[in-house]
Amino acid sequence: MTNRKLLSEAKLWLVAIPVLLWTLIPIYHIFLFSISTKDSAFSGTLWPDKPTLH
């Protein structure tokens, strides 16, 4: 691989990773919210204590 091609690919990854995180974090949050009970959904904790599928 040439230096120019390697640099181009590195730039692509430097843009792709933040965009991927920007996209996936809200989806992850929605999933966690959907498996949380009402009490834990509004408790302000980052991880649900007792996740359910109800």
GUFISE-589430 format. One record per atom (N, C-alpha, C, O): residue in three letters; x, y, z. Coordinates in steps of 0.02 Angstrom, whole numbers, padded with zeros to 5 digits, always signed. Each point is the difference from the previous one (the first is absolute). Example, Ala and Ser with C-alpha at 12.3 -4.5 7.8 and 13.67 -1.06 7.14 Angstrom:
% GUFISE-589430
ALA+00660-00284+00390
ALA-00045+00059+00000
ALA+00045+00060+00000
ALA+00052-00001+00033
SER-00070+00054-00069
SER+00042+00059+00003
SER-00039+00055+00037
SER+00025+00055+00008
% end
This chain:
% GUFISE-589430
MET+00042-00059+00000
MET-00042+00059+00000
MET+00044+00062+00000
MET+00049+00004+00037
THR-00066+00044-00077
THR+00039+00062-00002
THR-00021+00045+00059
THR-00053-00009+00030
ASN+00096+00056-00016
ASN-00014+00046+00055
ASN-00063+00041-00013
ASN-00038+00013+00046
ARG+00028+00007-00107
ARG-00058+00040-00018
ARG-00064-00039+00011
ARG-00049+00026+00027
LYS+00049-00089-00048
LYS-00059-00042+00009
LYS-00012-00014+00074
LYS-00058-00001+00022
LEU+00110-00011+00015
LEU-00005-00012+00072
LEU-00027+00061+00036
LEU-00043-00006+00044
LEU+00066+00065-00062
LEU-00024+00062+00030
LEU-00073+00012-00018
LEU-00039+00023+00042
SER+00020-00038-00103
SER-00069+00007-00021
SER-00046-00046+00040
SER-00054+00020+00020
GLU+00076-00081-00010
GLU-00040-00047+00039
GLU-00004+00020+00073
GLU-00052-00008+00032
ALA+00106+00035-00005
ALA-00001+00023+00070
ALA-00048+00058+00008
ALA-00036+00004+00050
LYS+00034+00042-00098
LYS-00048+00055+00003
LYS-00072-00025-00003
LYS-00043+00025+00035
LEU+00032-00075-00076
LEU-00067-00029-00005
LEU-00022-00029+00067
LEU-00057+00010+00021
TRP+00102-00046+00013
TRP-00017-00029+00065
TRP-00010+00054+00053
TRP-00042-00008+00044
LEU+00081+00062-00047
LEU-00008+00054+00048
LEU-00068+00035-00007
LEU-00024+00029+00048
VAL-00005-00031-00107
VAL-00067+00027-00010
VAL-00053-00053+00014
VAL-00052+00015+00030
ALA+00065-00077-00050
ALA-00050-00052+00006
ALA-00015-00020+00072
ALA-00058-00013+00017
ILE+00108+00011+00025
ILE-00011-00022+00070
ILE-00045+00049+00038
ILE-00048-00023+00031
PRO+00060+00088-00032
PRO-00048+00045+00034
PRO-00070-00002-00029
PRO-00049+00005+00037
VAL+00043-00011-00103
VAL-00066-00004-00031
VAL-00035-00063+00022
VAL-00060+00001+00014
LEU+00096-00056-00011
LEU-00029-00063+00022
LEU-00023+00005+00073
LEU-00055-00023+00016
LEU+00096+00052+00027
LEU-00020+00009+00070
LEU-00060+00046+00006
LEU-00046-00013+00039
TRP+00045+00067-00078
TRP-00055+00048+00000
TRP-00065-00034-00020
TRP-00054+00018+00024
THR+00058-00068-00067
THR-00059-00036-00023
THR-00021-00055+00048
THR-00059-00008+00013
LEU+00106-00030+00014
LEU-00016-00059+00040
LEU-00017+00015+00073
LEU-00038-00038+00030
ILE+00065+00090-00001
ILE-00013+00014+00071
ILE-00074+00015+00012
ILE-00028-00027+00048
PRO-00007+00067-00089
PRO-00072+00008+00012
PRO-00040-00064-00009
PRO-00048-00012+00036
ILE+00068-00030-00083
ILE-00035-00064-00009
ILE+00011-00044+00061
ILE-00047-00034+00022
TYR+00107+00033+00005
TYR+00015-00037+00060
TYR-00040+00026+00059
TYR-00026-00039+00040
HIS+00020+00105-00034
HIS-00039+00030+00054
HIS-00074-00018-00006
HIS-00032-00016+00050
ILE+00005+00017-00110
ILE-00070-00019-00011
ILE-00010-00073+00019
ILE-00051-00016+00031
PHE+00097-00027-00048
PHE-00006-00071+00018
PHE+00001-00008+00075
PHE-00042-00036+00027
LEU+00089+00068+00008
LEU+00002-00005+00073
LEU-00063+00027+00032
LEU-00026-00028+00048
PHE+00000+00083-00075
PHE-00061+00029+00026
PHE-00059-00047-00010
PHE-00045-00004+00043
SER+00044-00032-00098
SER-00056-00044-00015
SER-00002-00062+00044
SER-00053-00029+00010
ILE+00110+00007+00016
ILE+00001-00060+00042
ILE+00001+00018+00075
ILE+00006-00045+00042
SER-00012+00109-00026
SER+00001+00021+00070
SER-00070+00003+00028
SER-00049+00010-00037
THR+00044-00020+00102
THR-00065+00010+00034
THR-00013+00075+00005
THR+00046+00040-00011
LYS-00108-00022+00028
LYS-00016+00072+00004
LYS+00043+00034+00053
LYS+00023+00056-00011
ASP-00014-00088+00068
ASP+00039+00031+00054
ASP+00072+00010-00020
ASP+00029+00053+00012
SER+00001-00103-00043
SER+00071+00007-00018
SER+00009+00044-00062
SER+00054+00028-00010
ALA-00105-00022-00032
ALA+00006+00041-00060
ALA+00007+00074+00018
ALA+00034+00037-00035
PHE-00066-00017+00089
PHE+00003+00070+00020
PHE+00042+00012+00062
PHE-00005+00053+00031
SER+00046-00100-00012
SER+00041+00007+00061
SER+00063+00040-00011
SER+00028+00027+00048
GLY-00005-00021-00109
GLY+00060+00038-00015
GLY+00064-00041+00000
GLY+00055+00028-00006
THR-00059-00094+00013
THR+00059-00042-00003
THR+00016-00017-00072
THR-00043-00001-00043
LEU+00106-00014+00031
LEU+00022-00015-00068
LEU-00020-00070-00022
LEU-00019-00009-00057
TRP+00024-00041+00102
TRP-00016-00069-00016
TRP-00063-00021+00037
TRP-00006+00015+00059
PRO-00041-00049-00092
PRO-00059-00023+00036
PRO+00017-00056+00049
PRO+00040-00044-00015
ASP-00070+00047+00075
ASP+00014-00051+00051
ASP-00032-00067-00018
ASP+00033-00052+00006
LYS-00095+00054-00028
LYS-00037-00062-00015
LYS-00031+00006-00070
LYS-00060+00015-00004
PRO+00097-00025-00049
PRO-00029+00006-00067
PRO-00052-00055-00013
PRO+00010-00058+00019
THR-00065+00077-00050
THR-00053-00047-00017
THR-00021+00010-00072
THR+00019+00049-00032
LEU-00058-00094+00007
LEU-00028+00007-00067
LEU-00075+00014+00003
LEU-00034-00009-00050
HIS+00009+00031+00107
HIS-00071+00016+00008
HIS-00014+00072-00016
HIS-00057+00022+00004
% end
